[in-house]
Amino acid sequence: MNVLSRRIGWLALAAAAWAAPWCVQAQAYPEHPIRFVVPYPPGGGTDVVARIVQGKLQAALGQNIVIDNKGGAGGSVGTDVVAKAPADGYTVLFTLNSHTVNPAIYAKLPFDTLKDFEPVGTVASLPQILVAHPQFPAHSVAELIALAKSRPGTLAYASVGVGSPGHLAGELFKLRTGTQMTHVPYRGGGPAVTDVMGGQVPLLWVSIPAAAQHVKSGKLKALGVSTLKRSAAFPDVPTLQEAGVPDFEVDSWYAMFVPAKTPKPVIDKLNRALNTTLQDAEVREKLLQQGSEAVGGTPEALGQTVNVELVKWAKLAKDANIKAE
């Protein structure tokens, strides 16, 4: 055996020796409860979805899951906790698509969204819905575009705040349709919905659960949804792309991440348990009741979503001058 062959052999043995403890650890994982850090307050949409999957996911993993709400700075406080946690699979970030929005709208974050996290899997998709006061003269997206172009700058739309999915949807709509409308940010879906029903603001982009009962009762009318496919909660409401708005998608997804350098066998075990959980009929029905649809899939698919959206929202934030308050 020549010198080169011996060196290659030594390197292979060293790599195997280094990897062996991780393999043993991954096989035993999880050996104690797992902490799910939800970077938003209790009772919000992310917290609700985390608690919907919590029970079945515990069963799939064979360990308890403790939900730890750490809100603040648009989700950045809790996200930073996970970024700096040990990379052992026992601290998991359960977040939503603000994960890819915040880097575009905050001047500085205490973590690197790409380098400090590994994707586990997408949990659910939550479309935004464009609703209007029942007496609003436009009854379709096409009519809204025509009306907005005939009265540039005079129409307004509400959202639940600067940098929210509804705000992104509203600004993307303006860019894709060449219209001018004024953004009216609110601090929550409840006040925004109330003002649109009262006629103070004519239009609103908001998550489906916040508006669903009012659309069904006729107190609001739905014009379109923000995702590429129609919502199962409102199958008769077209997507914006179906309604003629090109290249339009705003998906308020929920997903799981772990700290960077978490062993891949651990990530794979979490991912398998998540996909098993999302196949459960009770979980899927509870998500649907919240206006969300179970997604699942691979860590790689979520990673691709993150890569695409970081670029997409950075461009939109620049073009529309969106900055966090």
N, C-alpha and C positions, 0 to 999 in steps of 0.2 A: 504494500500500500504506500503510495507516494505521500509527500507532505501535504499537498492540497486535499487529497482524499481524507487524510487524518483530520485536518482542520474542519472540513465539512462535517465529518462524523461527530467531532467534539461540539460543534455548534448545534447540531441536531439534538444531541443528548442534553445540552444545556437548555435549549428551548423546551424540550419535553419535561425536564426537571422543573423549569419555571412554571410551565402550564399545568403540571399535575395537581398542585394544591388548589388551583382555581377550578379544575374539573371536579375534584372531590367536593369542594365547597358548593359548586353549582348543583351537583347531584343532591346534596342535602338541603339546598335552599328550597323554601324558607324554613328556618329553624326557630324563628320567633316572630312576633307581630310586625307588620309592615306599616310604616307611616305614609299616608297619602296627604301631601301638602296641597291644600286648595288655596290659591292665592287671592281669594275673595271672601267676603263675610258670609256667615251662615245664612241660609235661606235664599241666596241668589241662585241663578240658573246653573252655574258650575257646581255649586255645592249640592243642589238637588240631583243633578245627573250623577255625581260621584256617589251619592247615597243610594241611588237606584241600582247601580252595579255592585255596590259594596258587598251585599250579602252573598250573591251567587259567586262573586270573584273570590271571596273568602273560602267558600266551599271548594272551588276549583284549585286553590292554592294550598288548602289545608292549614291555613293560619289566619288569625284575626287581622283585620285592616283597621287602623285607627285614623280617622279623618282629622286633620289639623288645619283649621282655617287661619290663614295669616294674610289678611287683606292689607291694602295700602299701595299707593303710587301706581294705580292701574294694573295691579297684579305683580309689580316688580319686586315688592318686599318678599313675598312668599317664594317667588321664582328664584331669588338670590339665595334663600335658605337651602333650596335643593342644589343649586349650582355648587355650593360650598360643603355639601354633605358627603360622607364617605361613599365611594363608588362600589357599594356592595348589594344593591337591590332592595335595601330596607327603607330607603327614602325615595318616594315617587312623586313627581309633579303631576297633578291632575289639573289641567288648565284648559283654556279655550284659545281661539285664534288671535287674541290679543298678543299671544306669544310671538307672532310674526308681524304684528302692527306696531308694538311699542318701540322697537328699534328705529322705526321711521319717524316717530312723532316726539320721542323724548331726546333731548340734547345729549344725555349721557346715561347709560345704564351700568349697574355694578357687576354685570356679567356679560359674556359673549353668547348670544343665542345659538350660534352654530357650534362653537368650540366647547362649550361647557355642558352640553346635554347630548344624550343619545335618545333617539325616538324608540318608543315601545309599540304604540299602535293608536289608530284613530278610534274613538269610542262612538261618537254620534255626530250627525250633521243637523244643524238648526237653521233653516232658511230665514232670511228677513222677508217681510211682506210689506208692500207698498199699499197703504190704505188712504182713503179720503173721506171727508164729510159726505154724507148721503146726497146733499144738494150741490156738491161740487160739479161744475158743468161737464168735465171730462169723465167719460165712462169706460175708457180704455187707455192703454199706454200711448197708442197712436194719437188719440185725441188730446192727451196730456201734452205730448210733444208739440203738437200744432198750437195748442193754447199758450204754452210757455214761449214759443217762438213769436207768437203774435203780441205777447205782453212781456218782453224781456225784463228780467229783474224784479217783476212785481209779484211773482208767486213765491211762497215760502214753504219749506218742508221742515218738519221737526225730527229730532232723533233723541236718544237717551244720553247724549253727550259727545264732546269732541273726541274723535278717534274711535268712537263706537262703531260696530258693524253697520248700523243704520246710517251714520255719518259717511262712512266709506261708500256705502251703496248710493247715497244721494249725490256725492261728489263724482263718483264714477258715472252715474246716470247723466250728469251735466256734461262731462267730458265726452262721453260716447254719443250724445245726442246734439251737442252744440247749443244747449239751452242755458239760460241764466236764471238761477233761483237762489233765494236767501236761506241759509241754514239757521234754524232756531234750536239751540241745544237745551235739553232739559236734564234734570238730575233724577232720572228714573222713567220707566215706561208708564207708570200709573198717571202722573201729572200730564205727560205728553198725550196719552190717549184721551184723557178727560178734556183737554183743550181742543183737540181735533174734533171730538164729538160735539163740543160746544161752539165750534165755528171760529175759534180764535186763530187757529192755524189750519190751512186747508188740507195739507198732506203730511203723512208720517211714514218713515221707514222704521220698523220695529220688529223684534222677534215675534214669531207666530203666537206663542202662548199669551203675550201681553194683549193681543188684539183679537184672538180667536172668537171668544164669546160675543164680542161686539159686532164682528162681521156676521156671525150666524144669526144674531138678533136684528140685523139691519141697521144698527146704529153707526156702522162704518161700512164702506164698500171697498172691496179688494180689487186692485188693478193688476198686480203681478207679484211674483216671488223672485228672489235673488239668485237662486241656485240653478244649475244646469238642467235639473229635472224637476218636475212638479212635486209639490208637497203632498204626501199621503193624507195630510189633514185637510187640504183644500185642493183636491184633484182637478177641479174645474177652473182654477186660477192659473193663467199661463205664466211661464217663465218670461223674464225680460227678453231673452234671446228669441223665444217664440214670438214675442210681441214686436220684434223688429229691431231691438237694440243689439248691435254687434259686440261680440267679445265681452259679454257682461256676466260676471259671476262673483258673488260675495257669499262665502260659505262660513257660517259661524260654527265651526267644528269644535268638538271637545276631544282632548287627546291626553295620552300619558307619556311622560319622559322620565329618564333617570339621569344621574350625573354622568358626565363623560368618563370613559374608561371602566364603566361597569362591565363585567365579563359578559361576552355574548351569550353563553349558555343560560345565564340568569335572565337576560333580556328575552331570549327565546321562550323561556319558561313563563315569564310574565305575559308575553304575547299570546302564547297558546291558551293560557287561562283566560285572557281577555276575550279571545275569539270564541271560546267555549261559552263564556258568560253571555256574549251578545247573540248567541244562537238560542238562548232560552226564551220561550214564548212570553213569559211573564215580564221579563226585563224589556223585551222589544215593545210590548204593549204599554208599559209604564213610560218608556221613552216617548212613544207616539202620543201619549196623553199630554206630554209636555211640549208637543210640536216637534220633537226630535226623531230622527230615524237612525237606528243602529247601523254602524258602518263596518268596523273591524278591518282586517287586512294586515299587511306585513309592516315591520319597522321601516323597511326600505321605502314603502309607499308613502308613509308619513314623512320620512326624511325628504322625499322629493317634493311633497307639498310645501314643506318649510322652505326649501330652497327657492321654489317658484314664487311663493308669496312674499318672501323677504324682498325680492327684487320688485315685485308688482306693487306692494304697498309703499316702498321707498319712492318709486316713481310717482304714484298717485299723491303721496304726501307733499312731494316737491311741486308737482303741477298745480295742486289745489291749495298749497300753502297751509297744510294741516299741521298744527303743533299742539302738544299737550298743554293744558292750562296750568 
